[in-house]
Amino acid sequence: MERRELAGKVERICEIMRADGLYLLQYIEQLSWLVFLKIFEDMEEEFRLEAELEGKPYHSIIDPKYSWSNWARKDMRAEDLEKFIGQELLPYYRSLRGTKQKEMIASIFAEVRQHMRSPYALKEVISMIDGIDFTNPEDSHALSQIYEELLMLMGKEGGAAGEYYTPRPIVRLMVKIVDPKIGETVFDPLCGSCGFLAEAFEHMKRKRSLTAEEERVLEESTFFGQELKFQPYLIGIMNCILHGIFYPNVRRVDTFEENVATTPAKRYSVILTNPPFGGKIEKRLRGNLPVETGSTELAALQFCMRKLEKDGRCGIVIPEGILFRGGAYARVKKELLENFNVHTIISLPAGVFAYISPKGGTGPKANLLFFDRTGPTKEIWYYELQGEYTKAKPIKDEDLVDCFEKWKDRKTSENSWIVPVEEIVENGYDMSAKNPSRKKEVGYLEPEKIVAGILEKEKEILKILGEFQEILADKND
């Protein structure tokens, strides 16, 4: 099937679900679990054939009664099909136990709901999904791209859906800089829609031809993720499978339940993540961190520091506030600079993350922070990305070409510079990007930009005041 034809089919499926009253996050969820069931039957057939070639018996993971072809292709009335899915199929998948594969499937379906109201629309959607051949590599690759485009749309819509999505040009740049290699483990502790894991997989496969054993290791024991919320967990699993990671080691857990104030049980070669901005860590979990904090962003940075193995590499998206704040933030940055090599900070314009600003603002000012566990920091290479971005005008890959080319040789220019660590220490561990080329420039912002900037700063101030309030309340308890 040509990509255009396949894209048209997926768009038609989405149109049917929209007309049935589903909003974007609901129909991506509905599409995800239905496609999963179709794909998993194809996967089981591959597992069975592999076992036959090796002369081994194969025991089906799914009872044949609940395999896709045994119910999706049955000549059932639409009302009976809807009843079967709600009363038999979904409860069966939620109840699976006994093996790693069954536990994974049960966790995927733990909160899955059949959202569609019309049984006739549901039957039509199932029939259209059945017409997609996931065993055809071209169809499968095209569908993975189309699915990514749906996730991009989810990001553009903002609000709760936008929390789970990182712009793919940012993801691709971070993966290229961190450069995961075959044989290393890749971890995203707050994985959302698993964009980092999927892109890291694509990056590693592009490097060179892989042996069958390397393919197996890449698919089964290379990628690890954690996500607390159900919808991004389901969407992330589906994203991994569509990209070829058939057994993603993605767990549905609260990352901050793990105590990393002591030596963690497991560390990873590569960590790539974009933590949720503006969240709060429960008070009972703050003791799990070396420096107690209520900020999800600062907690995520500490978590990544502790989970990185010796010689490991990390790329993390952080808000501007982490770089310039003192107090607990300065203590974390002191440890970061003394025990890790912070080699790169890329400063992004506020509009890059406009999609997570539900009221149409410019979004938070963010930076990309890269560090290795190879010894203390000596100097940091900074890059300041220029440009105006909005939900309607998102960042593109070509906007980041200059950054990556300059990063490779750590070139200095009007938008890139190097700061020795001694200067950062003298400034009270202020690591924010201050472009020396812009010191002499005098510019006057448009009134709309001044107002937007004031509003963003006011949000930051209110957040800090809220943290102070919590500290004072804790002392009075």
Backbone hydrogen bonds, N-H to C=O, Kabsch-Sander energy under -0.5 kcal/mol:
donor,donor_aa,acceptor,acceptor_aa,energy
6,L,2,E,-2.8
7,A,3,R,-3.2
8,G,4,R,-2.2
9,K,5,E,-2.0
10,V,6,L,-2.5
11,E,7,A,-2.6
12,R,8,G,-2.1
13,I,9,K,-2.3
14,C,10,V,-2.5
15,E,11,E,-2.3
16,I,12,R,-2.2
17,M,13,I,-2.0
18,R,14,C,-2.6
19,A,15,E,-2.8
20,D,16,I,-1.1
21,G,18,R,-1.9
22,L,17,M,-2.2
26,Q,23,Y,-0.5
27,Y,23,Y,-2.4
28,I,24,L,-2.1
29,E,25,L,-1.9
30,Q,26,Q,-2.8
31,L,27,Y,-2.4
32,S,28,I,-2.2
33,W,29,E,-2.1
34,L,30,Q,-1.7
35,V,31,L,-2.5
36,F,32,S,-2.2
37,L,33,W,-1.9
38,K,34,L,-1.8
39,I,35,V,-2.9
40,F,36,F,-3.0
41,E,37,L,-1.3
42,D,38,K,-1.2
43,M,39,I,-2.4
44,E,40,F,-2.6
45,E,41,E,-1.8
46,E,42,D,-1.7
47,F,43,M,-2.5
48,R,44,E,-2.4
49,L,45,E,-2.2
50,E,46,E,-2.4
51,A,47,F,-2.2
52,E,48,R,-2.1
53,L,49,L,-2.3
54,E,50,E,-1.6
55,G,52,E,-1.3
56,K,51,A,-3.2
60,S,58,Y,-0.6
66,Y,63,D,-2.6
67,S,64,P,-1.3
70,N,67,S,-1.2
71,W,67,S,-0.7
71,W,68,W,-1.5
72,A,68,W,-3.2
73,R,68,W,-0.5
73,R,69,S,-0.6
74,K,71,W,-0.7
76,M,74,K,-2.2
81,L,77,R,-2.5
82,E,78,A,-2.3
83,K,79,E,-2.0
84,F,80,D,-2.6
85,I,81,L,-2.4
86,G,82,E,-2.2
87,Q,83,K,-2.8
88,E,84,F,-2.3
89,L,84,F,-2.6
90,L,85,I,-2.4
92,Y,88,E,-2.0
93,Y,89,L,-2.2
94,R,90,L,-2.1
95,S,91,P,-1.2
95,S,92,Y,-0.7
96,L,93,Y,-0.8
103,E,99,T,-2.6
104,M,100,K,-2.0
105,I,101,Q,-2.2
106,A,102,K,-2.6
107,S,103,E,-2.1
108,I,104,M,-1.8
109,F,105,I,-2.0
110,A,106,A,-0.6
115,H,113,R,-1.1
122,L,118,S,-2.2
123,K,119,P,-2.2
124,E,120,Y,-1.9
125,V,121,A,-2.3
126,I,122,L,-2.3
127,S,123,K,-2.2
128,M,124,E,-2.1
129,I,125,V,-2.4
130,D,126,I,-2.2
131,G,127,S,-0.8
131,G,128,M,-0.5
132,I,129,I,-1.8
134,F,132,I,-1.0
136,N,133,D,-1.0
140,S,136,N,-2.7
141,H,137,P,-2.6
142,A,138,E,-2.4
143,L,139,D,-2.7
144,S,140,S,-2.0
145,Q,141,H,-1.7
146,I,142,A,-2.3
147,Y,143,L,-2.8
148,E,144,S,-1.9
149,E,145,Q,-1.8
150,L,146,I,-1.8
151,L,147,Y,-2.1
152,M,148,E,-2.2
153,L,149,E,-2.1
154,M,150,L,-2.1
155,G,151,L,-2.2
156,K,152,M,-2.4
157,E,153,L,-1.8
158,G,154,M,-0.7
158,G,155,G,-0.9
161,A,158,G,-0.8
162,G,158,G,-0.8
163,E,159,G,-0.8
163,E,160,A,-0.8
164,Y,161,A,-1.3
165,Y,162,G,-1.4
170,I,167,P,-0.8
171,V,167,P,-1.9
172,R,168,R,-3.0
173,L,169,P,-2.0
174,M,170,I,-2.4
175,V,171,V,-2.5
176,K,172,R,-2.2
177,I,173,L,-2.2
178,V,174,M,-2.5
179,D,175,V,-2.8
184,E,181,K,-2.2
186,V,222,T,-3.2
187,F,270,V,-2.5
188,D,224,F,-2.1
191,C,188,D,-0.6
191,C,226,Q,-2.3
193,S,164,Y,-1.9
194,C,191,C,-2.9
198,A,194,C,-2.4
199,E,195,G,-2.3
200,A,196,F,-2.4
201,F,197,L,-2.1
202,E,198,A,-2.0
203,H,199,E,-2.6
204,M,200,A,-2.4
205,K,201,F,-2.0
206,R,202,E,-1.7
207,K,203,H,-0.8
208,R,204,M,-0.6
215,E,211,T,-2.3
216,R,212,A,-2.1
217,V,213,E,-2.5
218,L,214,E,-2.6
219,E,215,E,-2.3
220,E,216,R,-2.2
221,S,217,V,-2.3
224,F,186,V,-2.7
225,G,249,N,-2.2
226,Q,188,D,-1.8
227,E,251,R,-2.1
233,Y,229,K,-1.5
234,L,230,F,-2.6
235,I,231,Q,-2.6
236,G,232,P,-3.0
237,I,233,Y,-2.4
238,M,234,L,-2.2
239,N,235,I,-2.4
240,C,236,G,-2.4
241,I,237,I,-2.4
242,L,238,M,-2.5
243,H,239,N,-1.3
244,G,240,C,-0.6
244,G,241,I,-1.2
245,I,240,C,-2.7
246,F,244,G,-1.3
247,Y,219,E,-1.0
249,N,223,F,-1.4
250,V,248,P,-1.9
251,R,225,G,-2.6
251,R,249,N,-0.6
253,V,251,R,-1.1
255,T,253,V,-0.8
257,E,254,D,-2.3
258,E,255,T,-1.4
260,V,258,E,-0.9
260,V,288,N,-2.3
261,A,288,N,-0.7
268,Y,307,K,-2.6
270,V,185,T,-2.2
271,I,313,R,-2.2
272,L,187,F,-2.0
273,T,315,G,-1.8
274,N,190,L,-0.5
279,G,276,P,-0.6
281,I,294,G,-2.1
285,L,282,E,-1.5
286,R,282,E,-0.7
286,R,283,K,-0.9
288,N,285,L,-1.9
289,L,286,R,-1.4
292,E,290,P,-0.5
296,T,279,G,-1.2
299,A,295,S,-2.3
300,A,296,T,-2.5
301,L,297,E,-2.0
302,Q,298,L,-2.1
303,F,299,A,-2.5
304,C,300,A,-2.5
305,M,301,L,-2.2
306,R,302,Q,-2.2
307,K,303,F,-1.8
308,L,304,C,-0.8
308,L,305,M,-0.6
309,E,268,Y,-2.6
311,D,373,R,-2.9
312,G,309,E,-2.5
313,R,269,S,-2.5
314,C,371,F,-2.8
315,G,271,I,-2.3
316,I,369,L,-2.5
317,V,273,T,-1.8
318,I,367,N,-2.8
320,E,365,K,-2.7
322,I,319,P,-1.2
323,L,319,P,-0.6
323,L,320,E,-1.1
324,F,320,E,-1.0
325,R,321,G,-2.2
329,Y,326,G,-1.5
331,R,327,G,-1.9
332,V,328,A,-2.0
333,K,329,Y,-2.4
334,K,330,A,-2.2
335,E,331,R,-1.8
336,L,332,V,-2.5
337,L,333,K,-2.6
338,E,334,K,-2.0
339,N,335,E,-2.3
340,F,336,L,-1.7
341,N,372,D,-2.9
342,V,340,F,-1.1
343,H,341,N,-1.1
343,H,370,F,-1.1
344,T,370,F,-1.4
345,I,381,W,-2.2
346,I,368,L,-2.4
347,S,345,I,-0.6
347,S,383,Y,-3.1
348,L,346,I,-0.5
348,L,366,A,-2.3
352,V,349,P,-1.5
353,F,350,A,-1.5
354,A,351,G,-1.8
356,I,353,F,-1.5
357,S,354,A,-1.9
360,G,357,S,-2.0
366,A,364,P,-0.6
367,N,318,I,-3.0
368,L,346,I,-2.5
369,L,316,I,-2.9
369,L,367,N,-0.6
370,F,344,T,-2.4
371,F,314,C,-2.1
372,D,341,N,-1.8
373,R,312,G,-2.6
374,T,372,D,-1.2
374,T,375,G,-0.5
375,G,339,N,-0.6
377,T,337,L,-2.9
377,T,340,F,-0.6
380,I,419,V,-2.6
381,W,343,H,-2.4
382,Y,380,I,-0.6
382,Y,417,W,-3.5
383,Y,345,I,-1.8
384,E,415,N,-2.9
385,L,347,S,-2.7
385,L,383,Y,-0.6
389,Y,387,G,-0.5
390,T,393,K,-1.5
399,D,396,K,-1.0
400,L,397,D,-1.8
401,V,398,E,-0.8
404,F,400,L,-2.1
405,E,401,V,-2.6
406,K,402,D,-2.4
407,W,403,C,-2.4
408,K,404,F,-1.8
409,D,405,E,-0.7
409,D,406,K,-0.6
410,R,406,K,-0.6
410,R,407,W,-0.9
411,K,406,K,-2.3
413,S,416,S,-2.8
416,S,413,S,-0.6
417,W,382,Y,-1.6
419,V,380,I,-2.4
421,V,378,K,-2.5
423,E,420,P,-0.9
424,I,420,P,-1.1
425,V,421,V,-2.4
426,E,422,E,-2.3
427,N,423,E,-1.3
428,G,425,V,-1.6
429,Y,424,I,-2.0
430,D,424,I,-0.8
431,M,323,L,-3.0
431,M,429,Y,-0.9
432,S,323,L,-0.5
434,K,432,S,-0.6
435,N,433,A,-0.5
438,R,435,N,-1.7
439,K,436,P,-1.0
441,E,438,R,-0.7
443,G,441,E,-0.5
445,L,443,G,-0.5
449,K,446,E,-0.7
450,I,446,E,-2.0
451,V,447,P,-2.5
452,A,448,E,-2.3
453,G,449,K,-2.5
454,I,450,I,-2.3
455,L,451,V,-2.4
456,E,452,A,-2.1
457,K,453,G,-2.3
458,E,454,I,-2.5
459,K,455,L,-1.9
460,E,456,E,-1.8
461,I,457,K,-2.5
462,L,458,E,-2.6
463,K,459,K,-2.0
464,I,460,E,-2.2
465,L,461,I,-2.7
466,G,462,L,-2.1
467,E,463,K,-1.9
468,F,464,I,-2.3
469,Q,465,L,-2.4
470,E,466,G,-1.9
471,I,467,E,-2.2
472,L,468,F,-2.5
473,A,469,Q,-2.4
474,D,470,E,-2.5
475,K,471,I,-1.9
476,N,472,L,-1.6
477,D,473,A,-0.9
